Amino acid sequence: MIGSLIAYLDSIRARDPAPRSRWEILLYPGLHAVGLHRVAHALFGMQLFFLARFVNHFSRFLTGIDIHPGAKIGRHLFIDHGYTVIGETAEIGDNVTIYQCVTLGGTNPANGVPGKRHPTLCDNVILGSGAQVLGPITVGPRARVGANAVVTEDVPEGATMVGLKARSTLVPVETWLKDFIPYGTPCKEPCEPAGGTRVDDLEAEVALLKAQVAALLADRAEGVDADAPTPINGGSRRRSRS
């Protein structure tokens, strides 16, 4: 029991440089939310739904993190800061990192059958601040969802999802240098497909068009000068007065 807690605290410390000791991590609201969820989930499994919900609401009051008692959570989940919502049928693997204001949201099926409505996060997934992962989709192992991205489709293993609606910027496995990326958003690593980003391509195209326009204007100016009449004897003759 104590060994498992120490391993959990060390896993958080490996992903967060802020704490100076394990004692500081014991004050983290994310740690309290996960611990209380273990109690609520056990009550939920015994079909003590009211008690499970009571623990869930008490945890939300204390931490600002809402984890439905039915959600299945693996080992070493790190919720950094609060205001995160995890739905009933969500499934979370091991060593997952979730930053603030993330939603693991569900769908509202038209047939009225609850079923699997929330996402599944595989091992070592990172969700950046404000990410919205919606529906019964699967986020593959080691995938990263950038800040404020909205994900509604399955995410392949090792992909980085950015944008609204999120698009994949799959990084080749051989280019991976780190096991953990804060906020799921690489700042210096290449995360765009090979061949450059769309913005770089647009800037290069605009520069080429400017050069072509400048060349056309220069050719036209030279043509106008060539067609101009040459003055006789250095200037126009004056008409003699009668």
N, C-alpha and C positions, 0 to 999 in steps of 0.2 A: 504493500500500500504506500509506504513512505517512499520506496524506491521508484514507484510509478509516478508519484507526485514530483519527485526531484527531476526525473527524466522529462516530465511535462514542462516544468519550469525552465529547464535547460534548453528545451526546444524553442520556447518563446524567446529566451535570451539570445539564442542564435539568430533570430529573425528581427530582433528589436535592440538597437544599440543604446537605448535610453536608460534602462535600469542599471543601477550599480551593483545590485545584489538580488538574490532570489526573494528576499523579504519584500522588496519593492513590487515584484511581480504579483505577490500575494494580494496586493491592493488593487490589481487591475479589474475593472468591471467585466471585461470579457471572460476572465477566469471564473469570476463568481457566476456569470450567466451560464457558462458551460457546466459548472458544478451543480447548480440548481436544476439545470435541464436533465442531468443524469437522474436526479430524484423524480422529477416530473415524468420522465420517460418510463421509469420503472412503474410508477403508479398508473400510467396510461396503459402499459402492458398488462396490468392486473385489472383493467377495465374500471379503475377508480377515476373516472373522467373528471368529476367535479374537483377532487383533490389535486389531480394533475393540473387542471386549469388554475386552481388557486395558487399552486407553486409557480406556475408560469406567469401569472399576473403579478405575484409578489416579486419575482425576479425582474420583470419588466419595470416595475416601480423603482427597484433599487439600481438597476444598471442601464435602463434605456434600451435594452436589447430584448427583442421579442422572438423567442424560439418556441414554436409549437411543440407540445409534449410528444406528438407523434413523429417528429423528425428523427431520422437516424444519423447519428454523428459518430465518426471514427475517432481514432486517437490523435491527440496533440492538435486539436483545432485552436487556432489563435485568432480571436476577434479583437482587433486593435481599435479601441474607442467604441462608441456606442451607435445607437440609432440604426441598428441592423435588424432586418426582418427575415426569418426563415420559416417557410411554410410547412404544413403538416406532412406532406409526402416527400419532402426534400430528403436527399441522401448525401452525406458528406463523407469522403474518405479520410485517409490519414494525412497528417502534416499539411492541412489546408490553412491558408491565411486569408482572412477577410478583413478589409479595412472599413472605415465608417460609412454609414448611410447606404449600405448594400441591401438589395432586396432579392431574395430567392422566391419569386412570385409564382403563382399558379394560374391555370386557365379555368374558365367557367364552361364546362361542357354542356352542349345544348341538350344532350339526352338525359341530363340530371344525374348521371352516375358519377360519383366522385372519382374513383380510380386514381391513377398516378397523374398528378396535376402540376407537380413542382420539379425542379431540375435535380440532376444527379451530378455531384462534383467528385471526380476521381482523385487519386492521391496527388499531393504536391501542387494543387491548383492555387493560384493567387487571384483574388478579386480586388481590383483597385477601388478607390473611394467613389461612391455614388453609382457603382455598376448595378445594372438591372438585368438579372438572368431570369427569363420568364418561360414558363411552360415545362412540359415533361421532356426536357432535352438532356443531353449528356455532355459535360465538359470534360474532355479527355485528360489523361495524366499529364502533369507538368504544363498544362495550358495556363495562359495568363490573360486576364480580362482587364483592359485599361480603364482608367478613371472615366466615369460617366458613360461608358459604353452600354448599349442595349443589345442583349443577345437573345435571339429567339430561335436559333437553329443549333444543331449539334456542332461542337467545337472539336476539331481533330487534335490528336495528341501533340503537345509541344507548340501549339499555335498561339499567337498573340492576337487578341481581338481588340480592335479600336474602332471608334466612330459610332455613329448613330444613324441608322442601324449598323451594328458592328460588322466589320469585314475582317477577314483573316489576313494577317501578314505573317504567314508561316515561315519560321526560321529553320533552315536546314540543321539537322542534328549536329553535324560536324562543326557548326559555328558556335555552339553553346559553350560558354566559358564559366557560367555561374549556375549554381543550383537554385538560388533564391534571388528574386528581383523585387525590391520594395515597391509596393503599390501596383505590381503587375505591369508596370509601364517602363520599358527600357528607355534610358535617356541617351546613352552613348553607343549602345549596341545597334547593329543593323537590324531593323525589324520590317523593312519593306522588301517586296520581291526583288529578285535580281534585275538590274537594268535601270535602277533609279526610281525616284518617286514621281508621282504625277505632277507635283508642283515644280520639280526640277525640269521635267520635260516641257511643261508649259512655258517656263521662263526661257529655256533654250529656243523654243519655237518663236516666242515673241522677239527675242534678240535677232533671230534670223530674218524675220519679217521686217524689222526696223532697218536692217542692213540692206535688204532688197529695195525697200522704199527709198532709202537714201541714194542708192545707186541709180534708180530710175529717175529721181529728181535731178541728179547731177547730169545724166545723159540728156534729159530734156533741156536743161539750161544751156548745155553746149550746143545743142541743135538750134536753139533760138538765136544764139550769138552768131552761128554760121550763116543763117538765113538773112541776117540784118544787112541792108544796102551799105556799101562802102562809100563814104563821103568823097567828092571830087575836089582836088586841090586843097585838101585839109578842111573843107567846110562847104557850106551851101553858098551859091552865088546870090548876090543881091540884085534885085531887079532895078535897072537904070531908070532914073526919072526923065520924063519927057520935058 
